[in-house]
Amino acid sequence: MSAWADMLLVLATDEPTSLTDAYAVLKLYAADRPQGDARIVINQSPGYPAGGRTFATLERACATFLGRAPRLAGIIRRDERVRDAIWRQTLLLTRHPTSLAAIDVETVARSL
């Protein structure tokens, strides 16, 4: 299905399995859409520097093995208020609009 997307957003965390899965999706997308626009969102990051390092790891693997590197769409910081919104079955941006994660989600959305 990603072959039909004009832009592919891939969410990844710093967990090794997440990075492996993200790379696999990016590899398939690169094969299907050589000129496609793939972007990465780093989720549940302890902070922007750590998120940047996570992105750099994925970017380096893609550049080395796929011959192209995805762009960073943004970093969403780890925030306990996300858990609260999930438990209460309420949108994060409604329940905690000023939380760190909500601010980061809005920043990513605006950048797209």
URWOHU-V564594 format. One line per field, one symbol per residue. ss: DSSP state (~ for helix, > for strand, _ for the rest). psi: psi as a letter, one per 40 degrees, with the letter a starting at -180 (. if undefined). A space follows every 10 residues. Layout:
# URWOHU-V564594
ss = ???
psi = ???
This chain:
# URWOHU-V564594
ss = _~~~__>>>> >>___~~~~~ ~~~~~~~~~~ ~~____>>>> >>>>>__~~~ ~~~~~~~~~~ ~~~~~~____ >>>>>>>__~ ~~~~~~~___ _~~~~____~ ~~~~~~~~~~ ~_
psi = dddehdhhhh hiaehddddd dddddddddd ddgdeighih hhifididdd dddddddddd dddddeeihi ihdihhihhe dddddddefi hdeddgeeid dddddddddd e.
